[in-house]
């Protein structure tokens, strides 16, 4: 993709809208919508790297209640011709067509590679990658199994959504490890994952979410790992101007 002069590519992750309650997450949603309004002015593309919702499941004719402002703003942006790309996270594994059909947003369930102005990006949410976290990896296989989704679909939405929302908050085995303590470069499993990827192919930037901790780590002189942080405590996002990629904080003074 060629980025036009003066345009930028933006990245954000881990809003967890709806948690811990819809009322408490509402100010965060309003802030995220303001960010979307801010970046749409010069966006060549917008990437959302998962866990925008604390829980999301698509029945055949039902989606979770709420998030109207966010979904409406995303529709406005794509209708204007700005592409938006969504990567599912561990809290919204069960996306199944709604974003594509209603919002014209492609949804990716695995890592993807993009090239902007000859700069190579490796992009994903980050859950289940690298060494460790074996309990979550086993649980993810269970939850993404078509049989599991079929059984869950037979629960009434009022029961299924409430149960899933409870588990997403209470059971870290299901939701994945979200400890925001920096573990050190040798123990950050996504850093180790990126270094292994570099053994076979060069990428300029590896961009992930999931860790809820803003990080910029130089992997080698030409490659950098970036974790986007979250929209719960940090309100950080990635900005690529066609040459450089940086983390920034939205409404820092507020």
C-alpha positions in Angstrom: 0.0 0.0 0.0 1.3 3.4 -1.0 0.6 6.0 1.7 -0.2 9.4 0.1 1.8 12.4 1.2 0.5 13.8 4.5 -1.4 10.6 5.3 -0.8 8.2 8.2 -1.6 4.6 9.3 -3.0 4.3 12.8 -3.1 1.4 15.2 -5.1 0.8 18.4 -5.9 -2.2 20.7 -7.5 -3.4 23.8 -10.5 -1.1 24.6 -12.4 -3.8 26.5 -15.6 -1.9 26.1 -18.3 -3.1 28.5 -15.9 -3.9 31.3 -16.1 -3.9 34.2 -19.6 -2.5 33.6 -21.2 -0.7 30.6 -21.6 2.4 32.7 -17.9 2.5 33.8 -16.6 1.8 30.3 -18.8 4.5 28.7 -16.4 7.4 29.2 -13.6 5.3 27.7 -15.8 4.6 24.7 -16.5 8.3 24.3 -12.7 9.0 24.4 -12.1 6.3 21.7 -14.7 7.8 19.4 -13.0 11.2 19.8 -9.8 9.5 18.8 -11.5 8.0 15.7 -12.7 11.5 14.8 -9.1 12.8 15.4 -7.4 10.3 13.2 -9.9 10.1 10.3 -8.7 13.6 9.2 -5.4 12.2 7.9 -5.8 8.4 8.0 -4.7 6.3 5.1 -5.8 3.2 7.1 -6.8 2.3 10.7 -5.9 -1.0 12.3 -7.7 -2.2 15.4 -5.8 -5.1 17.0 -8.4 -6.9 19.0 -10.3 -6.9 22.3 -12.2 -3.8 21.4 -15.0 -5.4 23.4 -14.6 -7.3 26.6 -16.9 -9.9 25.1 -18.4 -10.4 21.6 -20.4 -13.2 20.2 -22.4 -13.3 17.0 -25.6 -15.3 17.0 -27.3 -15.6 13.6 -29.6 -12.7 14.2 -28.2 -11.1 17.4 -25.1 -9.3 18.5 -24.3 -7.9 22.0 -26.2 -4.8 23.1 -24.3 -1.5 23.2 -21.3 0.2 21.6 -23.5 2.1 19.2 -21.3 5.2 19.1 -18.2 3.1 18.3 -19.9 1.0 15.6 -21.5 4.0 14.0 -18.3 5.9 13.9 -16.5 3.0 12.3 -19.3 2.8 9.7 -18.9 6.5 9.0 -15.2 6.1 8.5 -15.4 3.2 6.1 -18.2 4.8 4.2 -15.9 7.8 3.7 -13.4 5.5 1.9 -10.9 5.0 4.7 -10.1 1.3 5.2 -10.3 -0.2 8.6 -8.8 -3.6 9.5 -9.8 -5.7 12.5 -7.8 -8.4 14.2 -9.7 -10.6 16.7 -8.4 -10.8 20.2 -8.9 -13.3 23.0 -12.1 -11.5 24.2 -13.7 -11.3 20.7 -12.7 -14.6 19.2 -16.2 -15.3 18.0 -16.6 -12.7 15.3 -18.4 -14.2 12.3 -19.4 -11.8 9.6 -21.1 -8.8 11.3 -18.1 -6.4 10.8 -17.6 -7.5 7.2 -21.3 -7.2 6.3 -22.4 -4.2 8.3 -19.2 -2.1 8.5 -17.2 -3.2 5.5 -14.3 -4.1 7.8 -12.2 -7.2 7.1 -11.6 -9.3 10.1 -8.5 -11.4 10.6 -8.2 -14.4 13.0 -4.5 -14.8 12.5 -1.4 -12.6 12.1 -1.0 -10.8 8.8 1.8 -9.0 6.9 1.3 -5.6 5.3 3.7 -3.4 3.4 3.4 0.4 3.5 5.8 2.5 1.4 8.3 -0.5 1.3 8.1 -0.8 5.1 7.2 -4.3 6.2 4.7 -4.8 9.1 3.9 -8.0 10.9 0.6 -7.5 12.7 -1.7 -9.4 15.2 -3.4 -9.3 18.5 -0.7 -11.4 20.2 -2.6 -13.9 22.3 -1.3 -17.5 22.1 1.9 -16.6 20.4 5.4 -17.4 21.6 6.5 -19.6 24.5 4.5 -20.2 27.6 0.8 -19.5 28.5 0.0 -23.2 27.7 -3.2 -23.2 29.7 -4.7 -20.4 27.7 -3.5 -22.0 24.4 -5.4 -25.2 25.3 -8.4 -23.2 26.3 -8.3 -21.2 23.1 -8.5 -24.4 21.0 -11.6 -25.5 22.9 -13.3 -22.1 22.5 -12.5 -21.8 18.8 -13.7 -25.3 18.1 -16.8 -25.2 15.8 -18.6 -27.7 18.2 -18.1 -25.4 21.2 -19.5 -22.5 19.2 -22.4 -24.5 18.1 -23.3 -25.5 21.7 -22.9 -21.9 23.0 -25.1 -20.6 20.2 -28.0 -22.7 21.6 -27.9 -20.7 24.9 -30.4 -17.9 25.0 -28.4 -14.6 24.4 -29.4 -13.2 27.8 -27.8 -16.3 29.4 -24.9 -16.8 27.1 -23.7 -13.2 27.1 -24.0 -12.8 30.8 -22.1 -16.0 31.4 -19.3 -15.1 29.0 -19.0 -11.6 30.4 -18.6 -13.0 33.9 -15.9 -15.5 32.7 -14.1 -12.8 30.7 -13.6 -10.8 33.9 -13.1 -13.6 36.5 -11.2 -16.4 34.6 -7.8 -15.3 33.4 -7.2 -18.8 32.0 -9.9 -18.0 29.5 -9.1 -14.4 29.0 -5.4 -14.8 28.8 -2.6 -13.3 31.0 -3.0 -9.5 31.1 -0.4 -8.6 33.7 0.9 -5.2 32.8 4.2 -5.6 34.5 7.2 -5.4 32.2 8.9 -8.8 32.4 12.2 -7.8 30.8 13.2 -8.4 27.2 14.3 -12.0 27.7 10.9 -12.9 29.3 8.5 -10.9 27.2 7.2 -13.8 25.1 6.0 -11.7 22.2 9.5 -10.3 21.9 10.9 -13.8 21.8 8.3 -14.7 19.2 9.4 -11.8 17.0 13.0 -12.6 17.3 12.3 -16.1 16.1 10.3 -14.7 13.1 13.3 -12.6 12.2 15.5 -15.7 11.8 13.6 -16.5 8.6 12.5 -13.1 7.2 13.1 -9.4 7.8 10.2 -7.2 9.0 10.6 -3.6 10.0 7.9 -3.5 12.6 6.1 -6.1 14.7 2.9 -4.6 16.0 0.8 -6.3 18.7 -1.7 -5.6 21.5 -2.8 -8.0 24.2 -0.1 -7.1 26.8 -1.9 -3.9 27.8 1.6 -2.3 28.2 3.0 0.3 25.8 6.4 -1.0 24.6 8.9 -0.1 21.9 11.8 -2.6 21.8 14.5 -2.6 19.2 14.9 -6.2 18.1 17.9 -5.5 15.9 19.2 -2.4 14.1 16.5 -2.6 11.5 13.5 -4.2 13.3 11.3 -3.0 16.2 8.6 -4.6 18.3 5.8 -2.3 19.4 3.0 -3.1 21.8 0.1 -0.7 21.6 -0.8 -0.6 25.3 -4.5 -0.2 26.0 -7.5 2.1 26.2 -8.1 1.5 29.9 -5.1 3.1 31.6 -2.8 4.3 28.9 -4.9 5.5 25.9 -1.9 4.8 23.6 -1.9 4.2 19.9 0.5 3.7 17.0 1.2 6.2 14.3 3.1 5.4 11.1 3.8 8.5 8.9 5.2 6.6 6.0 8.7 6.5 7.4 8.6 6.1 11.2 6.4 4.3 13.6 5.8 5.7 17.1 3.6 5.3 20.1 1.5 8.3 21.2 -0.9 9.0 24.0 -4.3 10.5 23.1 -5.4 13.6 25.1 -2.3 13.3 27.3 -3.1 16.4 29.3 -6.6 15.3 30.2 
